[in-house]
Amino acid sequence: MATEYGHGYGREDGHPGRSGYRLPAALRAPFEARSWREFGYVLLSLPLSIVLFTWTVTMASLGAGLLVTFLGIPVLAAALAGCRGFGALERARARGLLQLDVAEPEPLRLRRPGALAWMGAVLKSGTSWRNLLYTLVQFPWAVFSFSVAVSLWTTGWSLLTYPLWFWVFPMYGGQGGLQLYGDEHHSVYLDNPFEITVTALVGLLFTLATPWIVRALTAVDGLLVQGLLGPSPLSARVVELESDRGVVVDTAAADLRRIERDLHDGAQARLVNLAMDLGLAKEKLREDPQAAARMVDDAHGEVKTALQELRDLARGIHPAVLTDRGLDAALSSVASRCTVPVRVEVDLPARPAPAIEGIAYFTVSELLQNISKHSRARSASVDVWRAEDRLMLQVTDDGVGGADVSRGSGLAGLAGRLDAVDGVLVVDSPAGGPTRVIAELPWRA
């Protein structure tokens, strides 16, 4: 296996490897596939933009002119539908040549089937009008970028290879070389070795600079494609909110199932046994009062255990201390039940909204449970503060580390719960520790 060294060799035997021959990016650019793909994108942009511009201007003008009759509506709808199809073509072209992956915009929302409903949906869709605007804006830009790119590319390579083809002029053109200047009395030709060399060097500069200029031009194309042919920020936000709503519904359903399971397996089972024990004690009360007293005493212990389980269950949902005294007291109570010493510091100017406060409590509670179960830490700390319009939570421990959100553990559930309210969960847990988890929540008073 190749081993890299600091002296520029790529192999142990001293022969230059790939790293020894690797050229700087400025020298590689004219020969990279990316540069040629971008140049091809610019070349294709001009003929395609002519078709798009012609279609849009013709159909939109025809449709606008016919709006005095009913025929203008289907013509204008057809114009917009064609622009949507061209938009799909442009996204595919950008994906193939520019390696730019632009998401599909929102589809048409048809409230009922039929041609009229389809025409209404096309005319009301913001995506249709943004695609139409793209065909109008992209045409002059395509003319400009095509002219610049082709001029620079052909000039650069022509001058760079001039030493190879300058012999054409004396042999077939009747002049010494490429004419630099000429009038009725005087002419300057690039025909001696020095001038030929300088011409090639100038061509080299053009050749090296052209890929970067073309890259800048296609960057503007990428912005046009993303801004006008991709999903609008509003629709993307709607999709995000719909996804968050699904996460909230799933989380609430999971919490209900957990509460039901805990009640069924814990307090409910104890209360059923308690009712049976009290029934037996009632039957034995006359026959054997001492045995009945022992059974009542055992039932009293079961009542205490059931009450404790109910308190723990209520504390996991929304403890009374959180409602009455806020995060500081509630988190101190959670920290006191952790298996390792936990320092808690809460610095808040006021209490956040109850929903945010509950999520913050649940997040810290889950993180402290993970520390108790998995971290093998000796100490931990919880810090809560407000930073502008964000509620910040930080939980750290000196355990073994290795926590990872991508493994689908409880941390993934926490991240989904926070994301549903525009929150963020960041985990920094290298192997060997320490572990630091930072949660951000929107501050809502």
ABEGO torsion letter per residue (X at the ends): XBBBBAAGBABAAGBBBAAAABBBAAAAAAABAAAAAAAAAAAAAAAAAAAAAAAAAAAAAAAAAAAABAAAAAAAAAAAAAAAAAAAAAAAAAAAAAGBBBBBBBBBBBABBEAAAAAAAAAABAAAAAAAAAAAAAAAAAAAAAAAAAAAAAAAAAAAAAAAAAAAAAAAAGBAEBBABBBAABBBBBABAAAAAAAAAAAAAAAAAAAAAAAAAAAAAAAAAAAAABBBAAAAAAAAAAAAAAAAAAAAAAAAAAAAAAAAABAAAAAAAAAAAAAAAAAAAAABAAAAAAAAAAAAAAAAAAAAAAAAAAAAABBAAAAAAEAAAAAAAAAAABABBBBBBBBBABBBBAAAAAAAAAAAAAAAAAAAAAAGBABBBBBBBBBEABBBBBBBBABAEGBBAAAGBAAAAAAAAAAAAGBBBBBBBBBGOBBBBBBBBBBBX
